[in-house]
Amino acid sequence: MLLYSDPLVETDRRYAPYFLQFTATANRFFPLVMDLKKSLASLGYDTVDIAAYGEEAVEFVKTTPPDLVLMEIILKGKMNGIEAARIIQSEFGVPVVYLTAHADPKTIREATSIGPYGYMVKPVEVERVNSCVKRAIESQEIKVEYRTFRELVFNNDLKHPEAFSRIISHNKTMRSIFQY
């Protein structure tokens, strides 16, 4: 599992580090993982950790939540990457992108049933990984912003209700939410 950070990536929303977690399987893949790590480092990502076990990946996310996990499907141990991804997304809200060599329809169907942010089949160009990672992070940021906005609106906890003064509505409920 590699964790990468993008220390000061400028986006429309914020300046923030992005941490990614990457899972890998066996030692024979270590040179490939290190090549990917080096390539992503050239794009501004730093490796935080490498894990070969699904249980290890889940524990790491529990203790040090990354912004995104790059997940292999076949891992050592009892927990495969699909089960680890299911836990990571549902319990910790961390998006998962699969980076795997497995492209058979049954595996793809099972892996995508949890709603990953991407599914890339190896070998893959670093530019594609970078593009997928950026889209996944942006999508996650939008989800978080939307959730926050909904909580503020429906809890009637707006700090600046005047921001909605240009929204025209004849619905009494909406007018009370927007406080005009």
C-alpha beads as a LAMMPS data file, in Angstrom:
LAMMPS data file: protein, C-alpha beads

180 atoms
179 bonds

1 atom types
1 bond types

-500.0 500.0 xlo xhi
-500.0 500.0 ylo yhi
-500.0 500.0 zlo zhi

Masses

1 110.0

Atoms # bond

1 1 1 0.000 0.000 0.000
2 1 1 1.536 3.315 -1.016
3 1 1 0.334 6.581 0.369
4 1 1 1.043 9.616 -1.719
5 1 1 0.541 13.243 -0.855
6 1 1 0.149 16.153 -3.205
7 1 1 1.430 18.846 -0.866
8 1 1 0.224 22.100 -2.354
9 1 1 -1.954 21.277 -5.311
10 1 1 -3.980 24.301 -6.205
11 1 1 -7.612 23.490 -6.906
12 1 1 -10.696 25.651 -7.174
13 1 1 -11.682 24.549 -3.685
14 1 1 -8.565 24.668 -1.505
15 1 1 -4.861 24.173 -1.063
16 1 1 -4.365 20.885 0.710
17 1 1 -2.245 17.785 0.885
18 1 1 -3.722 14.683 -0.664
19 1 1 -2.826 11.340 0.786
20 1 1 -3.296 8.187 -1.206
21 1 1 -2.891 4.637 -0.108
22 1 1 -1.765 1.927 -2.494
23 1 1 -1.993 -1.794 -1.915
24 1 1 0.360 -4.281 -3.518
25 1 1 0.542 -8.033 -3.410
26 1 1 3.804 -9.924 -3.499
27 1 1 7.485 -9.036 -3.333
28 1 1 7.895 -9.754 -7.040
29 1 1 5.761 -6.669 -7.710
30 1 1 7.846 -4.461 -5.453
31 1 1 9.930 -2.992 -8.333
32 1 1 6.687 -2.069 -10.141
33 1 1 5.317 -0.463 -6.994
34 1 1 8.533 1.482 -6.543
35 1 1 8.399 2.631 -10.193
36 1 1 4.827 3.808 -9.684
37 1 1 5.852 5.519 -6.465
38 1 1 8.689 7.315 -8.254
39 1 1 6.462 8.324 -11.173
40 1 1 3.735 9.659 -8.908
41 1 1 6.351 11.454 -6.809
42 1 1 7.337 13.347 -9.954
43 1 1 3.701 14.518 -10.090
44 1 1 3.830 15.701 -6.468
45 1 1 2.625 12.615 -4.611
46 1 1 4.594 11.166 -1.684
47 1 1 4.395 7.565 -0.572
48 1 1 3.069 7.196 2.933
49 1 1 2.832 3.429 3.272
50 1 1 2.860 0.077 1.453
51 1 1 0.704 -2.857 2.603
52 1 1 0.277 -6.331 1.196
53 1 1 -2.681 -7.388 3.372
54 1 1 -6.272 -6.164 3.260
55 1 1 -6.410 -6.104 7.054
56 1 1 -3.290 -3.959 7.124
57 1 1 -4.815 -1.516 4.617
58 1 1 -7.986 -1.154 6.701
59 1 1 -6.013 -0.647 9.917
60 1 1 -3.843 2.008 8.311
61 1 1 -6.897 3.912 7.024
62 1 1 -8.444 3.640 10.491
63 1 1 -5.412 5.194 12.176
64 1 1 -4.195 7.552 9.420
65 1 1 -7.029 8.272 6.975
66 1 1 -5.741 9.087 3.489
67 1 1 -7.654 11.133 0.929
68 1 1 -7.715 8.202 -1.494
69 1 1 -6.722 4.541 -1.684
70 1 1 -5.241 2.867 -4.763
71 1 1 -6.251 -0.762 -4.251
72 1 1 -5.091 -4.040 -5.750
73 1 1 -7.783 -6.750 -5.721
74 1 1 -5.672 -9.810 -4.898
75 1 1 -3.917 -9.278 -1.576
76 1 1 -2.202 -11.545 0.924
77 1 1 -4.141 -12.669 3.966
78 1 1 -7.800 -13.449 4.495
79 1 1 -9.202 -10.146 3.238
80 1 1 -9.021 -9.375 -0.471
81 1 1 -8.908 -5.878 -1.929
82 1 1 -12.631 -5.808 -2.666
83 1 1 -13.577 -6.482 0.950
84 1 1 -10.935 -4.037 2.192
85 1 1 -12.249 -1.398 -0.229
86 1 1 -15.827 -2.008 0.942
87 1 1 -14.808 -1.378 4.578
88 1 1 -12.589 1.593 3.723
89 1 1 -15.334 3.344 1.748
90 1 1 -18.304 2.507 3.966
91 1 1 -16.761 2.877 7.424
92 1 1 -14.182 5.598 6.804
93 1 1 -15.558 7.428 3.759
94 1 1 -12.238 7.200 1.940
95 1 1 -12.558 6.812 -1.837
96 1 1 -10.984 3.786 -3.509
97 1 1 -9.558 3.414 -7.017
98 1 1 -8.694 -0.097 -8.138
99 1 1 -5.347 -0.538 -9.854
100 1 1 -5.269 -4.220 -10.749
101 1 1 -4.382 -6.811 -13.371
102 1 1 -7.754 -8.540 -13.016
103 1 1 -10.186 -7.730 -15.824
104 1 1 -12.509 -10.728 -15.948
105 1 1 -16.214 -9.780 -15.918
106 1 1 -16.991 -11.521 -12.597
107 1 1 -14.186 -9.697 -10.746
108 1 1 -15.055 -6.361 -12.331
109 1 1 -18.747 -6.795 -11.427
110 1 1 -17.899 -7.687 -7.821
111 1 1 -15.322 -4.920 -7.452
112 1 1 -17.502 -2.208 -8.945
113 1 1 -20.520 -3.195 -6.831
114 1 1 -19.096 -1.114 -3.966
115 1 1 -18.949 2.033 -6.089
116 1 1 -15.225 2.662 -6.453
117 1 1 -14.037 5.944 -7.899
118 1 1 -12.151 4.123 -10.639
119 1 1 -11.063 0.763 -12.005
120 1 1 -7.799 0.681 -13.954
121 1 1 -6.294 -2.443 -15.458
122 1 1 -2.518 -2.806 -15.392
123 1 1 -0.348 -1.951 -17.126
124 1 1 -1.489 1.654 -16.940
125 1 1 0.219 4.917 -17.796
126 1 1 1.003 7.225 -14.909
127 1 1 -0.933 10.018 -16.632
128 1 1 -4.094 7.878 -16.466
129 1 1 -3.500 7.133 -12.790
130 1 1 -2.944 10.827 -12.108
131 1 1 -6.099 11.797 -13.999
132 1 1 -8.188 9.188 -12.186
133 1 1 -6.782 10.201 -8.795
134 1 1 -7.536 13.885 -9.424
135 1 1 -11.104 13.101 -10.541
136 1 1 -11.683 10.887 -7.515
137 1 1 -10.385 13.499 -5.080
138 1 1 -12.437 16.250 -6.700
139 1 1 -15.532 14.055 -6.640
140 1 1 -14.986 13.265 -2.960
141 1 1 -14.504 16.972 -2.165
142 1 1 -17.773 17.798 -3.920
143 1 1 -19.591 15.075 -1.960
144 1 1 -18.224 16.421 1.324
145 1 1 -19.178 20.004 0.404
146 1 1 -22.662 18.886 -0.604
147 1 1 -23.142 16.931 2.635
148 1 1 -21.960 19.928 4.655
149 1 1 -24.271 22.264 2.757
150 1 1 -27.265 19.956 3.268
151 1 1 -26.543 19.755 6.990
152 1 1 -26.326 23.529 7.271
153 1 1 -29.479 24.126 5.259
154 1 1 -31.631 21.490 6.894
155 1 1 -30.394 22.276 10.397
156 1 1 -31.250 25.930 9.734
157 1 1 -27.712 26.852 10.753
158 1 1 -26.783 29.230 7.932
159 1 1 -24.244 31.832 8.978
160 1 1 -24.973 34.041 5.943
161 1 1 -28.568 33.519 4.806
162 1 1 -28.268 36.609 2.608
163 1 1 -26.194 34.478 0.244
164 1 1 -29.490 32.975 -0.901
165 1 1 -31.362 36.248 -1.303
166 1 1 -31.278 36.029 -5.115
167 1 1 -32.928 32.615 -5.166
168 1 1 -36.563 33.043 -6.028
169 1 1 -39.034 30.539 -4.671
170 1 1 -42.749 30.531 -4.055
171 1 1 -42.494 27.479 -1.844
172 1 1 -42.974 28.480 1.796
173 1 1 -40.667 25.742 3.069
174 1 1 -37.860 26.818 0.761
175 1 1 -38.365 30.456 1.680
176 1 1 -38.048 29.552 5.372
177 1 1 -34.872 27.561 4.704
178 1 1 -33.325 30.476 2.812
179 1 1 -34.626 32.811 5.538
180 1 1 -36.233 35.472 3.362

Bonds

1 1 1 2
2 1 2 3
3 1 3 4
4 1 4 5
5 1 5 6
6 1 6 7
7 1 7 8
8 1 8 9
9 1 9 10
10 1 10 11
11 1 11 12
12 1 12 13
13 1 13 14
14 1 14 15
15 1 15 16
16 1 16 17
17 1 17 18
18 1 18 19
19 1 19 20
20 1 20 21
21 1 21 22
22 1 22 23
23 1 23 24
24 1 24 25
25 1 25 26
26 1 26 27
27 1 27 28
28 1 28 29
29 1 29 30
30 1 30 31
31 1 31 32
32 1 32 33
33 1 33 34
34 1 34 35
35 1 35 36
36 1 36 37
37 1 37 38
38 1 38 39
39 1 39 40
40 1 40 41
41 1 41 42
42 1 42 43
43 1 43 44
44 1 44 45
45 1 45 46
46 1 46 47
47 1 47 48
48 1 48 49
49 1 49 50
50 1 50 51
51 1 51 52
52 1 52 53
53 1 53 54
54 1 54 55
55 1 55 56
56 1 56 57
57 1 57 58
58 1 58 59
59 1 59 60
60 1 60 61
61 1 61 62
62 1 62 63
63 1 63 64
64 1 64 65
65 1 65 66
66 1 66 67
67 1 67 68
68 1 68 69
69 1 69 70
70 1 70 71
71 1 71 72
72 1 72 73
73 1 73 74
74 1 74 75
75 1 75 76
76 1 76 77
77 1 77 78
78 1 78 79
79 1 79 80
80 1 80 81
81 1 81 82
82 1 82 83
83 1 83 84
84 1 84 85
85 1 85 86
86 1 86 87
87 1 87 88
88 1 88 89
89 1 89 90
90 1 90 91
91 1 91 92
92 1 92 93
93 1 93 94
94 1 94 95
95 1 95 96
96 1 96 97
97 1 97 98
98 1 98 99
99 1 99 100
100 1 100 101
101 1 101 102
102 1 102 103
103 1 103 104
104 1 104 105
105 1 105 106
106 1 106 107
107 1 107 108
108 1 108 109
109 1 109 110
110 1 110 111
111 1 111 112
112 1 112 113
113 1 113 114
114 1 114 115
115 1 115 116
116 1 116 117
117 1 117 118
118 1 118 119
119 1 119 120
120 1 120 121
121 1 121 122
122 1 122 123
123 1 123 124
124 1 124 125
125 1 125 126
126 1 126 127
127 1 127 128
128 1 128 129
129 1 129 130
130 1 130 131
131 1 131 132
132 1 132 133
133 1 133 134
134 1 134 135
135 1 135 136
136 1 136 137
137 1 137 138
138 1 138 139
139 1 139 140
140 1 140 141
141 1 141 142
142 1 142 143
143 1 143 144
144 1 144 145
145 1 145 146
146 1 146 147
147 1 147 148
148 1 148 149
149 1 149 150
150 1 150 151
151 1 151 152
152 1 152 153
153 1 153 154
154 1 154 155
155 1 155 156
156 1 156 157
157 1 157 158
158 1 158 159
159 1 159 160
160 1 160 161
161 1 161 162
162 1 162 163
163 1 163 164
164 1 164 165
165 1 165 166
166 1 166 167
167 1 167 168
168 1 168 169
169 1 169 170
170 1 170 171
171 1 171 172
172 1 172 173
173 1 173 174
174 1 174 175
175 1 175 176
176 1 176 177
177 1 177 178
178 1 178 179
179 1 179 180
